[in-house]
């Protein structure tokens, strides 16, 4: 995209606005609750948008329209299924985190099992989210190189340092409030693009849907026997759709501190639920709008102007904006892309710092003697260190020449098996009274090894035609961990202590936190 002076003014105004918002929210950094949870004072509306911004990334902004353009809307079933299964995840998990006034999702593991299980769980989170953040960083850098001509290293370094600065400066409150601003910018950019595309096709939605159906990009596959096949090599079937729809909300709300930390930033259990419903209601139409953009691009280029394109699907949105959107629209879209990247970076770096401070450093000999203000100081330093670590790993990817933006959705799923191991432990802890700490530790250790090796053994080292679907790569480790936890616990004579409030049979709706 060729940015004009007006575009640059819009982009500059966005960055200045983010800094002003962050500086205006810096109060309250003397306690862990103030810095990491905004003193549990955020409104359900703010937390709802923050949850959405945490989930949304620059890759989503570009990859979803590209997926719809190339393959159609079948993958939109993931978004619909996620919304349908979210109430189940809330019903299963939220009370356990909220009634104990936790800082992290892994404090529950210590209360239910022991400290060793908590540390193992925290370690899984740190590894999984650092890898995720580096891939998102690098993918976004590749996108900005394609759309704006920025060198990849410039995006990683400049955007990374800017984002880490305001996350360090203002803590969770600054992150949450800037996420609200960033969400509104993303919504505005999507709306502008939808309106422009609709004008170009003369609002001919009937013709659009006919073209989509004839081009095999609709939901016609749902009526074919192949969609209900049990062949594990099939890329996307009814069973993979069901698995993704169920696993997504269960792992997000049951095991992922990135989500739990935002939910715990509200004062009440009821407010946390309201935030989740708002996030769900916002995420579904936005996701479907991105699929609609992909279909409109397909209809416009393939049936209206009938122009042969050699532009890859993931780059088509940028091509369209460059060709058809007048200033300051490219600047607004560039700001939206930056907003998506910055919200992910700030939230993830702060969450990694939270888990390191609360779940790991707190147990280092001599650490308990430090003041809470000292812990906050370390938390702020760790926000910077984790951000720099992700930037460094992303730079390694850029110099290695790895291309991940076009396959990042599959790559992310292939390497998401670690969350399944944590989910096994949390489910055993909540729904059984006999699962033991020894069983949980064995399940975590063996399951982690299995699901770190599985992508190589079951996916990358297998010819493409013989691979199992990327959805099932984490299943072997999940099943092995589930069996091991049950068997070891059954033969373990060291039973757990008092479980009041820690299992589904004994938990109650939490009171308002003070």
VOGU-3710 file (C-alpha; in Angstrom, 3 decimals, decimal comma):
1> xxxxxxxxxx> 0,000/0,000/0,000  1,274/3,478/-0,892  0,549/5,625/2,137  -0,150/9,314/1,529  0,520/12,136/3,972  -3,065/11,835/5,220  -2,580/8,110/5,810  0,571/8,754/7,828  -1,256/11,379/9,883  -3,950/8,824/10,730
11> xxxxxxxxxx> -1,318/6,253/11,662  0,560/8,773/13,786  -2,634/9,860/15,533  -3,339/6,241/16,436  0,109/5,753/17,982  -0,108/9,022/19,923  -3,577/8,049/21,152  -2,251/4,723/22,434  0,562/6,450/24,328  -1,817/8,984/25,855
21> xxxxxxxxxx> -4,192/6,212/26,925  -1,357/4,184/28,470  0,071/7,162/30,350  -3,346/8,157/31,599  -3,890/4,727/33,152  -0,569/4,271/34,928  -1,963/4,737/38,439  -1,959/1,787/40,775  1,327/-0,079/40,441  2,171/-0,653/44,082
31> xxxxxxxxxx> 0,596/-4,110/44,470  0,441/-7,244/42,358  -3,345/-6,943/42,098  -3,046/-3,388/40,798  -0,347/-4,106/38,243  -1,391/-7,554/37,004  -5,196/-7,410/37,490  -5,895/-3,640/37,388  -6,923/-4,018/41,054  -9,866/-6,131/39,810
41> xxxxxxxxxx> -11,593/-2,856/38,953  -12,255/-3,142/35,217  -15,820/-3,082/33,940  -17,291/-6,105/32,219  -17,473/-4,064/28,986  -13,760/-3,251/29,048  -12,775/-6,834/29,887  -15,068/-8,190/27,162  -13,356/-6,113/24,491  -9,974/-6,944/26,014
51> xxxxxxxxxx> -10,764/-10,663/25,734  -11,675/-10,160/22,093  -8,532/-8,150/21,309  -6,435/-10,852/22,997  -7,867/-13,498/20,676  -7,634/-11,416/17,505  -4,286/-10,987/15,744  -2,891/-9,436/12,573  -2,777/-12,903/11,045  -6,527/-13,329/11,595
61> xxxxxxxxxx> -7,165/-10,024/9,815  -5,427/-11,259/6,688  -5,678/-15,071/6,826  -9,457/-15,397/7,272  -10,341/-13,418/4,119  -7,604/-15,365/2,315  -9,089/-18,671/3,487  -12,577/-17,636/2,348  -11,259/-16,468/-1,031  -9,337/-19,685/-1,689
71> xxxxxxxxxx> -11,467/-22,355/-0,024  -14,792/-20,850/0,999  -16,637/-20,479/4,279  -16,527/-24,004/5,664  -13,985/-23,027/8,325  -16,442/-20,446/9,648  -18,041/-23,412/11,427  -15,151/-23,064/13,896  -16,325/-19,586/14,889  -19,931/-20,703/15,223
81> xxxxxxxxxx> -18,983/-23,794/17,213  -16,714/-21,792/19,519  -19,630/-19,514/20,397  -21,943/-22,486/21,005  -19,521/-24,261/23,372  -18,415/-21,173/25,304  -21,277/-21,483/27,864  -20,104/-25,037/28,624  -16,554/-23,816/29,295  -17,789/-21,017/31,550
91> xxxxxxxxxx> -20,024/-23,413/33,480  -17,159/-25,868/33,955  -14,237/-23,609/34,883  -14,940/-20,004/35,827  -16,130/-20,600/39,410  -12,936/-22,459/40,341  -10,688/-19,575/39,376  -12,891/-16,829/40,746  -13,902/-18,081/44,175  -10,275/-18,476/45,315
101> xxxxxxxxxx> -9,187/-14,925/44,348  -6,472/-16,401/42,140  -3,891/-14,458/40,141  -3,316/-17,297/37,669  -5,017/-20,373/36,329  -2,276/-22,549/37,834  -2,933/-21,633/41,461  -5,922/-23,955/41,213  -3,569/-26,819/40,309  -1,604/-26,302/43,535
111> xxxxxxxxxx> -4,739/-26,202/45,671  -6,161/-29,292/43,982  -2,920/-31,290/43,646  0,373/-29,786/44,868  2,989/-27,137/44,078  4,871/-29,366/41,654  1,795/-29,701/39,435  1,345/-25,919/39,536  4,942/-25,329/38,424  4,660/-27,874/35,620
121> xxxxxxxxxx> 1,426/-26,285/34,447  2,962/-22,812/34,502  5,956/-24,107/32,537  3,703/-25,508/29,827  2,010/-22,139/29,505  5,294/-20,233/29,239  6,624/-22,468/26,468  3,380/-22,536/24,483  2,702/-18,814/24,648  6,278/-17,727/23,920
131> xxxxxxxxxx> 6,282/-19,822/20,745  2,861/-18,448/19,828  3,940/-14,842/20,350  7,101/-15,282/18,266  5,128/-16,815/15,377  2,518/-14,034/15,500  5,304/-11,429/15,584  7,057/-12,926/12,594  3,846/-13,511/10,642  2,774/-9,910/11,193
141> xxxxxxxxxx> 6,229/-8,697/10,104  5,860/-10,666/6,878  2,422/-9,154/6,291  3,669/-5,597/6,820  6,555/-6,255/4,434  4,069/-7,316/1,756  1,494/-4,591/2,345  3,607/-1,577/3,326  7,132/-2,440/2,224  8,494/-2,324/5,780
151> xxxxxxxxxx> 11,524/-4,563/6,413  10,599/-7,464/8,660  13,161/-6,539/11,296  11,750/-2,998/11,469  8,243/-4,232/12,303  9,539/-6,642/14,944  11,839/-4,118/16,626  9,825/-0,905/16,309  6,368/-2,291/17,075  7,776/-4,621/19,714
161> xxxxxxxxxx> 9,598/-1,901/21,641  6,661/0,505/21,425  4,199/-2,101/22,678  6,425/-3,436/25,450  6,966/0,133/26,637  3,313/0,869/27,303  2,712/-2,610/28,749  5,629/-2,022/31,140  4,521/1,486/31,953  0,856/0,944/32,779
171> xxxxxxxxxx> 0,324/-2,741/33,500  -3,006/-4,499/32,972  -5,056/-1,328/33,172  -3,113/0,282/30,324  -3,291/-2,921/28,280  -7,047/-3,258/28,793  -7,846/0,357/27,920  -5,611/0,363/24,832  -7,233/-2,931/23,800  -10,599/-1,141/23,812
181> xxxxxxxxxx> -9,233/1,550/21,490  -7,609/-1,054/19,262  -10,805/-3,112/19,062  -12,791/-0,084/17,898  -10,198/0,629/15,188  -10,376/-2,982/13,988  -14,187/-2,830/13,850  -14,063/0,418/11,877  -11,582/-0,905/9,319  -13,632/-4,065/8,728
191> xxxxxxxxxx> -16,807/-2,007/8,304  -15,147/0,337/5,763  -13,875/-2,597/3,705  -17,266/-4,334/3,720  -19,045/-1,173/2,574  -16,521/-0,506/-0,207  -16,725/-4,056/-1,527  -20,525/-4,018/-1,369  -20,582/-0,805/-3,411  -18,260/-2,306/-6,025
201> xxxxxxxxxx> -20,533/-5,348/-6,494  -23,627/-3,097/-6,453  -24,934/-4,882/-3,328  -25,673/-7,930/-5,480  -25,648/-10,390/-2,588  -27,915/-12,847/-4,423  -25,434/-13,034/-7,275  -22,619/-13,328/-4,753  -24,165/-16,348/-3,069  -24,924/-18,009/-6,417
211> xxxxxxxxxx> -21,291/-17,578/-7,460  -20,101/-18,890/-4,105  -22,261/-22,002/-4,403  -21,233/-22,665/-8,000  -17,582/-22,167/-7,093  -17,748/-24,735/-4,283  -17,079/-22,136/-1,630  -20,346/-22,424/0,272  -21,705/-25,026/2,660  -22,496/-27,600/-0,010
221> xxxxxxxxxx> -19,817/-29,904/1,399  -22,038/-30,451/4,449  -24,364/-32,562/2,295  -21,623/-34,875/1,012  -20,624/-38,225/2,576  -16,970/-37,144/2,583  -17,698/-34,477/5,190  -18,720/-37,205/7,645  -15,760/-39,448/6,894  -13,778/-40,950/9,772
231> xxxxxxxxxx> -10,564/-40,854/7,735  -8,035/-39,066/10,008  -6,205/-37,792/6,913  -9,190/-35,705/5,775  -8,305/-32,054/6,314  -11,703/-30,903/7,571  -14,724/-33,045/8,432  -17,704/-32,864/10,763  -15,577/-34,507/13,460  -12,649/-32,132/13,137
241> xxxxxxxxxx> -15,109/-29,222/13,198  -16,657/-30,611/16,385  -13,242/-31,174/17,979  -12,076/-27,628/17,208  -15,329/-26,121/18,439  -15,102/-28,000/21,750  -11,358/-27,785/22,392  -11,079/-24,042/21,694  -13,231/-22,658/24,539  -12,269/-25,447/26,974
251> xxxxxxxxxx> -8,544/-24,789/26,637  -8,933/-20,995/26,508  -11,113/-20,654/29,594  -9,809/-23,675/31,496  -6,032/-23,666/31,015  -4,844/-20,415/29,372  -3,704/-17,608/31,675  -4,048/-15,182/28,760  -7,835/-15,479/29,162  -8,058/-16,200/32,888
261> xxxxxxxxxx> -6,063/-13,069/33,807  -8,515/-10,853/31,949  -11,548/-12,501/33,513  -10,071/-12,025/36,988  -9,672/-8,274/36,346  -13,355/-7,755/37,169  -14,719/-7,508/40,707  -17,478/-10,103/40,516  -18,173/-13,519/39,083  -21,276/-12,095/37,380
271> xxxxxxxxxx> -19,217/-9,348/35,725  -16,704/-11,906/34,470  -19,531/-13,878/32,834  -20,921/-10,693/31,252  -17,470/-9,960/29,820  -17,310/-13,422/28,264  -20,763/-13,073/26,717  -19,787/-9,689/25,258  -16,572/-11,113/23,830  -18,522/-14,004/22,293
281> xxxxxxxxxx> -21,174/-11,718/20,808  -18,474/-9,458/19,327  -16,142/-12,176/18,049  -18,720/-14,149/16,065  -20,011/-11,336/13,797  -16,486/-9,943/13,316  -15,189/-13,364/12,288  -18,113/-13,897/9,924  -17,534/-10,406/8,499  -13,958/-11,369/7,638
291> xxxxxxxxxx> -15,242/-14,464/5,844  -17,733/-12,229/4,015  -14,853/-9,979/2,902  -13,103/-13,020/1,426  -16,236/-14,058/-0,475  -16,797/-10,513/-1,747  -13,202/-10,417/-2,987  -13,789/-13,715/-4,799  -17,029/-12,457/-6,372  -15,562/-9,107/-7,378
301> xxxxxxxxxx> -12,355/-10,341/-8,998  -13,646/-13,613/-10,465  -17,158/-12,601/-11,584  -17,501/-8,807/-11,761  -14,238/-7,548/-13,249  -13,113/-11,061/-14,242  -9,493/-10,075/-13,795  -6,964/-12,915/-13,651  -4,945/-12,571/-10,435  -1,599/-13,971/-9,446
311> xxxxxxxxxx> -1,799/-12,468/-5,968  -1,748/-15,083/-3,174  -4,904/-15,226/-1,076  -3,230/-13,889/2,051  -2,067/-10,802/0,108  -5,315/-10,137/-1,758  -6,845/-7,866/0,871  -3,799/-5,584/0,774  -3,899/-5,592/-3,036  -7,569/-4,583/-3,006
321> xxxxxxxxxx> -6,988/-1,768/-0,499  -4,098/-0,415/-2,550  -6,151/-0,461/-5,747  -9,525/0,757/-4,520  -9,382/2,492/-1,134  -8,663/6,245/-1,127  -6,787/8,032/1,657  -7,060/7,838/4,609  -8,438/4,301/4,306  -5,020/2,616/3,845
331> xxxxxxxxxx> -3,833/4,449/6,961  -6,857/3,226/8,911  -6,237/-0,354/7,780  -2,548/-0,087/8,660  -3,585/1,198/12,104  -5,992/-1,736/12,455  -3,229/-4,197/11,559  -0,929/-2,555/14,101  -3,727/-2,636/16,680  -4,226/-6,362/16,162
341> xxxxxxxxxx> -0,503/-7,034/16,549  0,015/-4,720/19,527  -2,934/-6,089/21,500  -1,554/-9,619/21,140  2,012/-8,613/22,051  1,113/-6,514/25,097  -1,346/-9,038/26,508  0,932/-12,028/26,027  4,094/-10,359/27,399  2,234/-9,169/30,502
351> xxxxxxxxxx> 0,691/-12,580/31,062  4,047/-14,348/30,730  5,427/-11,930/33,332  2,488/-12,630/35,645  2,958/-16,388/35,532  6,739/-16,118/35,994  6,359/-13,825/39,004  3,437/-15,516/40,761  3,893/-19,176/39,833  7,692/-19,548/39,646
361> xxxxxxxxxx> 9,705/-16,765/41,310  7,479/-16,780/44,385  8,907/-20,217/45,253  12,591/-19,350/44,788  14,412/-19,478/48,160  14,551/-16,003/49,643  11,903/-14,623/47,326  9,173/-14,643/50,003  11,133/-12,061/51,955  10,715/-9,481/49,198
371> xxxxxxxxxx> 8,052/-6,806/49,481  5,041/-6,801/47,209  6,351/-3,615/45,643  9,542/-5,491/44,826  7,520/-8,257/43,182  5,727/-5,663/41,071  9,091/-4,224/40,011  10,198/-7,681/38,928  6,902/-8,192/37,122  7,485/-5,005/35,143
381> xxxxxxxxxx> 11,040/-6,068/34,252  9,806/-9,493/33,184  7,209/-7,899/30,886  10,120/-6,311/29,038  12,267/-9,459/29,112  9,524/-11,696/27,729  8,727/-9,143/25,038  12,404/-8,991/24,053  12,626/-12,802/24,056  9,683/-13,048/21,650
391> xxxxxxxxxx> 11,191/-10,334/19,441  14,514/-12,174/19,376  12,872/-15,457/18,427  10,862/-13,693/15,716  14,054/-12,138/14,309  15,621/-15,596/14,178  12,649/-16,712/12,075  13,044/-13,755/9,721  16,733/-14,469/9,130  16,023/-18,167/8,721
401> xxxxxxxxxx> 13,666/-17,300/5,874  10,734/-19,197/7,327  7,413/-18,446/5,600  4,522/-18,987/8,014  1,869/-16,424/7,198  -0,018/-18,522/4,643  -0,138/-21,609/6,867  -0,122/-20,043/10,303  -3,605/-21,285/11,217  -2,562/-24,899/10,653
411> xxxxxxxxxx> 0,855/-24,373/12,242  -0,734/-22,898/15,361  -3,080/-25,867/15,678  -0,328/-28,417/15,104  1,708/-26,958/17,988  -1,266/-26,415/20,305  -1,193/-29,953/21,712  0,396/-28,768/24,969  -2,906/-27,159/25,947  -4,592/-30,567/25,689
421> xxxxxxxxxx> -2,245/-32,005/28,336  -3,123/-29,196/30,738  -6,797/-29,726/29,949  -6,534/-33,384/30,980  -5,149/-32,431/34,395  -7,711/-29,685/35,000  -10,627/-31,945/34,016  -9,438/-34,747/36,304  -8,991/-32,248/39,114  -12,465/-30,786/38,754
431> xxxxxxxxxx> -14,527/-33,889/38,025  -12,861/-36,551/40,189  -12,016/-36,775/43,873  -9,493/-39,575/43,486  -6,999/-38,073/40,981  -3,671/-37,494/42,758  -0,730/-35,148/42,420  1,616/-37,987/41,435  -0,734/-39,006/38,630  -0,977/-35,401/37,448
441> xxxxxxxxxx> 2,810/-34,954/37,364  3,353/-38,188/35,426  0,616/-37,226/32,960  2,121/-33,762/32,448  5,686/-34,989/31,962  4,859/-37,811/29,543  2,146/-35,860/27,736  4,437/-32,892/27,141  7,104/-35,123/25,581  4,501/-36,816/23,383
451> xxxxxxxxxx> 2,947/-33,617/22,094  6,273/-31,919/21,461  7,373/-34,916/19,377  4,021/-35,528/17,665  4,242/-32,687/15,104  7,518/-34,125/13,779  6,501/-37,785/13,907  2,913/-37,458/12,689  3,000/-34,391/10,461  6,266/-32,919/9,189
461> xxxxxxxxxx> 8,090/-36,236/8,652  5,100/-37,767/6,859  4,375/-37,236/3,122  1,617/-34,666/2,633  -0,813/-37,187/1,152  -0,429/-39,514/4,142  -0,589/-37,001/6,989  -3,335/-37,046/9,523  -5,334/-33,837/9,810  -3,582/-31,068/11,725
471> xxxxxxxxxx> -6,480/-31,175/14,208  -5,557/-34,681/15,418  -1,812/-34,194/15,911  -2,222/-33,532/19,649  -4,679/-36,387/20,226  -2,144/-39,173/21,028  -0,542/-37,166/23,835  -3,979/-36,247/25,167  -5,082/-39,885/25,332  -1,796/-41,098/26,824
481> xxxxxxxxxx> -1,913/-38,393/29,502  -5,542/-39,214/30,317  -4,812/-42,926/30,726  -1,642/-42,378/32,749  -3,284/-39,926/35,153  -6,117/-42,363/35,822  -3,915/-45,449/36,224  -1,249/-43,818/38,402  -3,884/-42,203/40,601  -5,706/-45,516/41,023
491> xxxxxxxxxx> -2,574/-47,177/42,428  -1,324/-44,138/44,364  -1,816/-44,532/48,101  -1,091/-40,872/48,787  -4,522/-39,378/48,463  -5,250/-35,683/48,296  -6,111/-33,408/51,177  -9,388/-31,583/51,797  -11,066/-30,872/48,447  -13,819/-28,542/49,632
501> xxxxxxxxxx> -14,516/-26,021/46,887  -12,005/-27,635/44,537  -14,153/-30,201/42,741  -17,354/-29,880/40,794  -19,286/-31,631/43,559  -18,131/-29,190/46,253  -17,771/-25,826/44,500  -20,282/-23,043/45,012  -20,946/-19,812/43,182  -18,234/-17,406/44,354
511> xxxx> -19,111/-14,315/46,348  -18,123/-10,798/45,340  -14,392/-10,302/45,773  -13,233/-7,676/48,258
//
